[in-house]
């Protein structure tokens, strides 16, 4: 969004046409995750989350819940660290 490539508009149009149900974003950076949540442009976010999550990571999940945004945990085993 905002890069004027037309990509987000195309995805939004596909959603309006019923070709896709949700628009999501996946990233590893806390600042990008916060920006994505606040933007209200996405239905879901995929973000690293495990038993080793920091308070900041927990805040991301809680912010998603407050915004009724889907949260998809990635790297649930911390890239093998927990195994």
One Martini backbone bead per residue (centre of mass of N, CA, C, O) as a GRO file, in nm:
protein
   83
    1UNK     BB    1   0.096   0.036   0.021
    2UNK     BB    2   0.177   0.346  -0.134
    3UNK     BB    3   0.360   0.250  -0.401
    4UNK     BB    4   0.186   0.260  -0.679
    5UNK     BB    5   0.155  -0.044  -0.810
    6UNK     BB    6  -0.149  -0.182  -0.747
    7UNK     BB    7  -0.154  -0.438  -0.571
    8UNK     BB    8  -0.361  -0.380  -0.346
    9UNK     BB    9  -0.596  -0.314  -0.535
   10UNK     BB   10  -0.606  -0.598  -0.662
   11UNK     BB   11  -0.664  -0.751  -0.401
   12UNK     BB   12  -0.922  -0.597  -0.324
   13UNK     BB   13  -1.078  -0.678  -0.579
   14UNK     BB   14  -1.068  -0.985  -0.532
   15UNK     BB   15  -1.232  -0.968  -0.272
   16UNK     BB   16  -1.490  -0.837  -0.389
   17UNK     BB   17  -1.521  -1.091  -0.599
   18UNK     BB   18  -1.443  -1.364  -0.419
   19UNK     BB   19  -1.146  -1.486  -0.471
   20UNK     BB   20  -1.093  -1.378  -0.183
   21UNK     BB   21  -1.109  -1.349   0.181
   22UNK     BB   22  -0.807  -1.258   0.255
   23UNK     BB   23  -0.571  -1.021   0.395
   24UNK     BB   24  -0.215  -1.055   0.427
   25UNK     BB   25   0.075  -1.055   0.652
   26UNK     BB   26   0.436  -1.106   0.653
   27UNK     BB   27   0.673  -1.088   0.934
   28UNK     BB   28   0.970  -0.989   1.161
   29UNK     BB   29   0.894  -0.690   1.234
   30UNK     BB   30   0.766  -0.496   1.476
   31UNK     BB   31   0.708  -0.227   1.327
   32UNK     BB   32   0.551  -0.355   1.091
   33UNK     BB   33   0.331  -0.489   1.257
   34UNK     BB   34   0.216  -0.234   1.385
   35UNK     BB   35   0.148  -0.091   1.120
   36UNK     BB   36  -0.045  -0.307   1.008
   37UNK     BB   37  -0.253  -0.294   1.235
   38UNK     BB   38  -0.314   0.020   1.218
   39UNK     BB   39  -0.410   0.030   0.907
   40UNK     BB   40  -0.656  -0.172   0.832
   41UNK     BB   41  -0.565  -0.362   0.562
   42UNK     BB   42  -0.577  -0.630   0.731
   43UNK     BB   43  -0.682  -0.959   0.844
   44UNK     BB   44  -0.380  -1.066   0.870
   45UNK     BB   45  -0.100  -1.201   1.068
   46UNK     BB   46   0.244  -1.302   1.042
   47UNK     BB   47   0.435  -1.408   1.336
   48UNK     BB   48   0.665  -1.453   1.556
   49UNK     BB   49   0.577  -1.732   1.790
   50UNK     BB   50   0.634  -1.832   2.135
   51UNK     BB   51   0.737  -1.928   2.450
   52UNK     BB   52   0.973  -1.691   2.393
   53UNK     BB   53   0.816  -1.449   2.408
   54UNK     BB   54   0.785  -1.129   2.426
   55UNK     BB   55   0.616  -0.859   2.524
   56UNK     BB   56   0.600  -0.742   2.236
   57UNK     BB   57   0.476  -0.995   2.108
   58UNK     BB   58   0.222  -1.003   2.284
   59UNK     BB   59   0.118  -0.726   2.190
   60UNK     BB   60   0.055  -0.809   1.903
   61UNK     BB   61  -0.162  -1.019   1.969
   62UNK     BB   62  -0.344  -0.821   2.130
   63UNK     BB   63  -0.391  -0.617   1.902
   64UNK     BB   64  -0.537  -0.810   1.716
   65UNK     BB   65  -0.773  -0.870   1.901
   66UNK     BB   66  -0.877  -0.575   1.922
   67UNK     BB   67  -0.902  -0.565   1.584
   68UNK     BB   68  -1.000  -0.837   1.465
   69UNK     BB   69  -0.726  -0.995   1.397
   70UNK     BB   70  -0.547  -1.223   1.258
   71UNK     BB   71  -0.324  -1.474   1.410
   72UNK     BB   72  -0.010  -1.609   1.290
   73UNK     BB   73   0.209  -1.841   1.384
   74UNK     BB   74   0.558  -1.841   1.369
   75UNK     BB   75   0.802  -2.022   1.490
   76UNK     BB   76   0.703  -2.201   1.747
   77UNK     BB   77   1.017  -2.334   1.782
   78UNK     BB   78   1.242  -2.128   1.729
   79UNK     BB   79   1.398  -2.276   1.494
   80UNK     BB   80   1.454  -2.536   1.713
   81UNK     BB   81   1.519  -2.447   2.012
   82UNK     BB   82   1.278  -2.619   2.159
   83UNK     BB   83   1.351  -2.926   2.060
   0.00000   0.00000   0.00000
